Amino acid sequence: MIPPLVDRSPGRLALGQALGQSIGALAAFAAGLLLALMIAQNGALARATDPWFASWLAHGVGSLVAGLLWWLTPRAPTPEAAPRWAWLGGLPGALTVVLAALCLNSPLGMAGTLALLLFGQLLFGALCDGLGWLGLARRRPSGMDALAALLVLAGALLIVLG
């Protein structure tokens, strides 16, 4: 099991934890920007070809880039064995690319697609946290988590229905 980067227990964060949390928050924000860029690029390619080809090409290019980064990055000599289900990470990735390309090229547009995508991620993330799924440390969702989910849902509905 991979240990969490930041202890999410209540109380004051130590300086190292606060720095780690800040770096993690910036990395998550950057990943969100890249996800939006990826969806726009794949949507344009899906319009010109079809969603399946767009997914195939995106994953082919992604595999080349990931292989290059893996080759350039030093690794520990004895990595921890991954659970069997972890080897199937490309399956939801491929389906996400196809579904996002279909939604982007629908009346939902970019904002509606991303808003609903974020809401789905938030709900599944809270479920995984609360039940300790996928090897994550169990964390009971708080009232603030529920409020955040409701606000994201409200924002998504304003974008989609507004």
Salt bridges, closest charged atoms under 4 A:
ASP129 OD2 - ARG8 NH1 3.36
ASP145 OD2 - ARG139 NH1 2.96
